[in-house]
């Protein structure tokens, strides 16, 4: 069995929101009500919209724990380099 591609999940953890009330906060840390607002009013076009929509689906379905192993992996890899995803 092949391992799933985690690139999109990694992007949810590493990509900051580029605008708005939560500018510079990583997408995985955005509050649910903010993602619900986009769901009602329309997600932005392109990759950002896809990431926000994906995070909305993850939170709506209670699947936040899917991100934990990836967060830990990224933190461990970044500790060796002196950084890591932080809570913004």
N, C-alpha and C positions, 0 to 999 in steps of 0.2 A: 504494500500500500504506500502511495506517495504522500508526502507531507503537504498540507495546504499552503498556498502562497500567502504569506503574511504581509506582503508589501502594503496593501490598503490598510490593514490594522496598524502597521507601524506608522503609516502616514497620519492616521487619526491621533496617534500619540505625539508625533513630532511636529505636526503642522499647527502653527498658531493662527488664530482667527485674524484676518487682515484688516478688519474694520469694525465699527459699531461699539456698542456698550462693552463688549468683551474682547476688544482688540488686544492682540498679543497673548490671549489665553489659549492654551492648547485645546484643540477641538474635543478631545475626550473629556475635558474638564468643563465643557459648557453645560449650564443647567438645562434640565429637560424642558422647562417652560420656554426657553429661548429657541430650542430646536423645534418645539411644537408650534411656535409662532411662524417659523420658516415653513413648516409643513402646511399650515393654513394659508399663508400668504405667498408661497412660492420660494423654492430654493434658488440660489444664484445659479447661473449657467456654468458649465465646465466642471473641472475637477473639484473645485471648492464645493459646489452644489452637491456633487456625488458624495464627497466626504461627509458633509453635513447630513445628507439624507441617510447615509449608512449609519452614522452615529445615532440619528433619531431612531432608526429601526432597532439598533442594538439596545438602546435604553428602553424603548417601548416594550420590548420582549424580555426585559430583565437579563440580558446577556452580557452585562458589563464585565463579568468575570472572565469572558473570553480574552480580554485585554491584559489581565494580570500577568500571565506568563511572559507576554511580549514586553510589558513594562519592566519586569524583573530582568529579562534578558538584555534589554537596552541599557538599564542602569548598570548591570554588571559589566557590560562592554564599555560603557562610558567611564566607569570608575577607573578602569585601566588607563583611560585617556584624560581623566581629571574632570569629568562632567556628567551629564545625564539629564533626562527630562525632569524638570522641576515643576512645582505647583506655582502657576502664575496667577 
